[in-house]
Amino acid sequence: MPELPEVEVVRRGLASLVAGARVAAVDIYRDSCVRLLPGGPAEFSAEVVGLTLSRIVRRGKFLWCELAPEPGDDAPLLALSAHLGMSGQFRVHTDAPPPHRHCRARLTLAAPALVLDFLDQRTFGYLHVEPLVPTPDGGPGGEGTPLPLLPASVAHIGRDALDPALDDAAASRALRRGSRGIKQVLLDQTVVSGIGNIYADEALWLARVHPERSAHAVTPAQSREILAAAREVMGRALAQGGTSFDALYVNVNGESGYFSRSLEAYGRAGEPCSRCGSLLRRESIGGRSTHWCARCQRRWSARRSGPGS
């Protein structure tokens, strides 16, 4: 599933190409693509045709476009939300090629004249039109907008590690609450959003914390290190276009990301840890494939016996 860096790469691509364009027509090739609207394709088309794709915004792994009556309108009331699921992609065309076999929706745009396709091989993703509501903390909705608004379905999602409005102290405290394993907490998008399976493993490896260590057993210093590690690893991934293992994640121009070549833990079970040389391990924890170094990332911190220990 695309995580924060991959979704941000898509957001930037869309912002550079389609922001300010007006929706002239809509074609839905699979009704389940707009399954959250009771009226299906007809309702989706009626909601978006004639409106302008204003700002393209992201919070964590969630992506949306503010829909405005006019270009530059600062008071949009609706959002076109895009949930990428496991394999959702956007592709932008300057012509109108025959729809790809995995194309689920096509938006024909005007001023500029473009075609925006939503592809989804595994069909877990969907498009939705929903109201914008005030952010819980009064800050900007996410990356790409100054407005304190976000889609209703995203209102419960926490700010992400790359959000300048994130309260680091509060986030560090939240990561230490409860008895769940720290990786489970990292995957909980209501705490700090944007971190999925890949970057949770990478951040915990960088911070030297075992993924199953109970959140309440994580020290304040470790919690800060985990947050800083998540910020560092996702920042580096973003600079390389995200992580691509196959054609299910590409940018709006069809290009893959290259951060998979820089992963330290995820997908490297049985290979030597680049830090200590021990073989990296893999287990299914909470239904998620999890990778770590048993030597660098001990489940329990070593007890100190004295000032000099």
C-alpha positions in Angstrom: 0.0 0.0 0.0 1.4 3.5 -0.8 2.6 5.3 2.3 3.3 8.9 2.9 6.3 9.4 0.6 4.5 7.6 -2.3 1.3 9.6 -1.8 3.3 12.8 -1.6 5.0 12.1 -4.9 1.6 11.6 -6.4 0.3 14.8 -4.8 3.1 16.9 -6.2 2.7 15.4 -9.6 -1.0 16.2 -9.7 -0.5 19.7 -8.2 2.0 20.5 -11.0 -0.3 19.3 -13.8 -4.0 19.4 -13.0 -4.4 22.0 -10.2 -6.7 24.8 -11.6 -8.2 22.6 -14.3 -12.0 22.3 -14.6 -13.8 19.0 -14.7 -15.5 18.9 -18.1 -16.7 15.3 -18.1 -16.5 12.0 -16.2 -16.5 8.4 -17.3 -16.8 5.6 -14.7 -15.7 2.2 -15.9 -16.3 0.3 -12.7 -19.1 1.3 -10.4 -17.3 0.1 -7.3 -14.8 2.9 -7.8 -17.4 5.4 -6.5 -19.1 2.9 -4.1 -19.5 5.3 -1.2 -21.9 7.6 -3.1 -25.5 6.2 -2.9 -26.2 7.4 -6.4 -23.1 5.8 -7.9 -21.5 7.1 -11.1 -24.4 9.5 -11.9 -24.1 11.2 -8.5 -20.3 11.4 -8.7 -20.5 13.0 -12.2 -23.2 15.5 -11.0 -21.1 16.5 -8.0 -17.8 17.2 -9.8 -18.6 18.2 -13.4 -18.2 22.0 -13.8 -16.1 22.4 -10.6 -12.4 23.2 -10.5 -9.7 21.0 -9.1 -8.2 23.6 -6.8 -5.5 22.6 -4.3 -4.2 19.0 -4.2 -3.8 18.1 -0.5 -2.3 15.3 1.5 -2.4 14.3 5.2 -0.5 11.1 6.0 -1.5 8.6 3.3 -4.8 10.4 2.5 -5.1 12.5 -0.6 -7.8 14.9 -1.7 -8.5 17.8 -4.0 -10.4 20.8 -2.9 -13.3 21.4 -5.4 -14.0 25.1 -6.1 -16.5 26.9 -8.4 -13.7 29.1 -9.8 -9.9 28.8 -10.0 -8.3 30.2 -6.9 -11.5 30.2 -4.9 -10.5 30.1 -1.2 -13.8 28.8 0.1 -14.3 25.3 -1.4 -17.1 23.3 0.2 -16.4 19.9 -1.2 -13.4 17.5 -1.6 -12.7 14.9 -4.2 -11.1 12.3 -2.0 -8.9 9.5 -3.4 -8.2 6.4 -1.5 -5.5 4.5 -3.3 -6.0 1.2 -1.5 -3.3 -1.4 -2.4 -2.8 -0.4 -6.1 -4.5 2.9 -6.9 -2.7 5.2 -9.4 -3.3 8.4 -11.2 -2.1 8.9 -14.7 -2.2 12.3 -16.5 -2.4 12.4 -20.4 -2.3 15.3 -22.8 -4.3 13.3 -25.3 -7.1 10.7 -24.7 -5.6 7.3 -25.2 -7.9 4.2 -25.0 -8.5 3.5 -21.3 -6.0 1.1 -19.7 -7.6 -2.3 -18.7 -7.3 -1.3 -15.0 -8.7 2.2 -15.5 -11.7 2.7 -13.2 -12.5 6.3 -13.8 -11.5 9.0 -16.3 -11.9 12.8 -15.7 -11.7 14.9 -18.8 -10.3 18.3 -17.8 -10.4 21.7 -19.4 -8.1 24.8 -19.1 -5.7 23.0 -19.5 -7.1 20.2 -21.7 -6.0 17.0 -20.0 -7.2 13.5 -19.2 -6.9 12.3 -15.6 -7.2 8.5 -15.2 -7.6 6.6 -12.0 -6.2 3.0 -12.3 -6.6 0.3 -9.7 -5.7 -3.3 -10.4 -6.8 -4.7 -7.1 -9.9 -2.5 -6.8 -9.6 -1.7 -3.1 -9.2 2.0 -3.9 -12.0 4.4 -4.6 -13.0 8.0 -5.3 -15.4 10.0 -3.2 -17.0 13.4 -3.0 -17.6 14.6 0.5 -17.9 17.8 2.5 -14.9 19.7 3.9 -15.0 20.2 7.7 -12.8 22.2 10.1 -9.6 20.6 11.3 -9.7 19.6 15.0 -6.8 21.8 15.9 -7.5 24.8 13.7 -4.4 24.3 11.6 -4.1 23.7 7.9 -5.7 20.6 6.6 -2.5 19.1 5.3 0.3 19.5 2.8 -0.7 21.7 -0.1 -3.3 24.0 1.5 -3.4 26.9 4.0 -7.1 26.3 4.8 -8.1 24.7 8.1 -10.3 22.2 6.3 -10.2 18.5 5.5 -12.6 15.9 4.2 -15.0 14.5 6.8 -13.5 11.0 6.4 -10.0 12.3 7.3 -11.0 14.3 10.4 -9.8 11.6 12.8 -6.4 11.1 11.1 -3.5 12.6 13.0 -0.9 14.9 11.5 2.1 13.2 9.9 5.8 13.2 10.7 6.6 15.6 7.9 3.8 18.1 8.9 5.4 21.3 10.3 2.2 21.7 12.4 2.8 18.4 14.2 3.3 18.8 18.0 6.4 16.7 18.5 6.1 16.6 22.3 2.5 15.5 22.2 3.2 12.9 19.4 6.1 11.4 21.4 3.9 11.1 24.5 1.1 9.5 22.4 3.5 6.9 21.0 4.2 5.7 24.6 0.6 5.1 25.6 -0.9 1.6 26.1 0.3 -1.9 26.0 0.3 -2.5 22.2 3.6 -3.2 20.5 5.3 0.0 19.3 4.9 -1.0 15.6 1.2 -1.3 16.1 1.1 2.2 17.5 3.1 3.5 14.6 0.6 2.0 12.2 -2.3 3.6 14.0 -3.0 6.6 11.8 -4.8 8.5 14.5 -1.5 8.9 16.5 1.0 10.0 13.8 -0.2 9.4 10.3 1.5 8.4 7.1 3.6 5.5 8.5 2.8 2.1 7.0 4.4 -1.3 7.2 7.6 -0.4 5.3 8.5 2.8 7.0 7.6 1.5 10.5 10.1 -1.3 10.1 12.7 1.2 8.7 12.1 3.8 11.5 12.3 1.1 14.3 15.6 -0.3 12.8 17.1 3.2 12.6 16.0 3.9 16.2 17.1 0.4 17.4 13.8 -0.5 18.9 12.2 -3.9 18.7 8.8 -3.8 16.9 7.0 -5.7 19.6 8.3 -3.7 22.5 5.2 -2.5 24.5 4.5 1.2 23.9 4.6 1.9 27.7 8.1 0.3 27.8 9.5 2.8 25.3 11.4 5.5 27.0 10.7 9.2 26.3 14.1 9.4 24.6 13.4 6.4 22.4 10.0 7.8 21.5 11.6 11.0 20.3 14.2 8.9 18.4 11.5 6.9 16.7 9.7 10.0 15.6 12.9 11.5 14.3 13.8 8.3 12.5 10.4 8.1 10.8 10.9 11.7 9.7 14.4 10.9 8.4 13.5 7.7 6.5 10.4 9.1 4.9 12.2 12.3 3.9 14.9 10.2 2.2 12.3 8.0 0.5 10.5 11.1 -0.7 13.7 12.5 -2.2 14.0 9.2 -4.2 10.5 9.2 -5.5 9.1 6.7 -2.9 9.4 2.9 -2.8 8.4 0.7 -5.7 8.6 -3.1 -5.7 6.4 -3.5 -8.8 4.3 -1.6 -11.3 1.5 -1.2 -8.7 3.0 2.1 -7.5 4.1 4.7 -10.0 4.0 8.5 -10.3 1.5 10.3 -12.4 3.9 10.1 -15.4 4.4 6.3 -14.9 7.8 6.5 -13.2 8.7 4.2 -10.3 10.4 5.2 -7.1 13.9 4.0 -6.2 14.0 3.9 -2.3 13.6 0.1 -2.3 17.3 0.0 -3.1 18.0 1.9 0.2 15.9 -0.2 2.6 17.8 -1.4 5.7 15.2 -3.8 7.2 12.0 -4.3 5.2 12.2 -7.1 2.7 15.7 -8.1 3.7 15.1 -11.1 5.9 18.1 -13.5 6.0 20.5 -10.7 4.8 23.1 -9.2 7.1 22.3 -6.1 9.1 24.3 -3.3 7.6 25.0 -2.1 11.2 26.1 -5.2 13.0 26.2 -8.0 10.5 23.6 -10.2 12.2 21.0 -11.8 9.9 17.8 -9.8 9.7 14.6 -11.6 10.8 11.1 -11.7 9.5 7.9 -12.7 11.2 4.2 -12.1 10.7 3.2 -9.9 13.7 -0.4 -8.8 13.9 -0.9 -10.0 10.4 1.8 -7.8 9.1 5.2 -8.8 7.7 7.8 -7.4 10.1 11.5 -7.2 9.7 14.2 -6.4 12.4 17.7 -7.1 13.7 17.6 -9.2 16.8 21.0 -7.9 18.0 20.4 -4.2 17.3 16.7 -4.2 18.2 16.2 -6.0 21.5 12.7 -6.5 22.7 13.6 -5.4 26.2 16.1 -2.6 27.0 19.1 -3.8 29.0 18.9 -2.8 32.6 21.6 -0.5 33.9 23.3 -1.7 37.0 25.0 1.6 37.9 26.4 4.9 36.7 29.3 3.3 35.0 27.5 0.4 33.4 
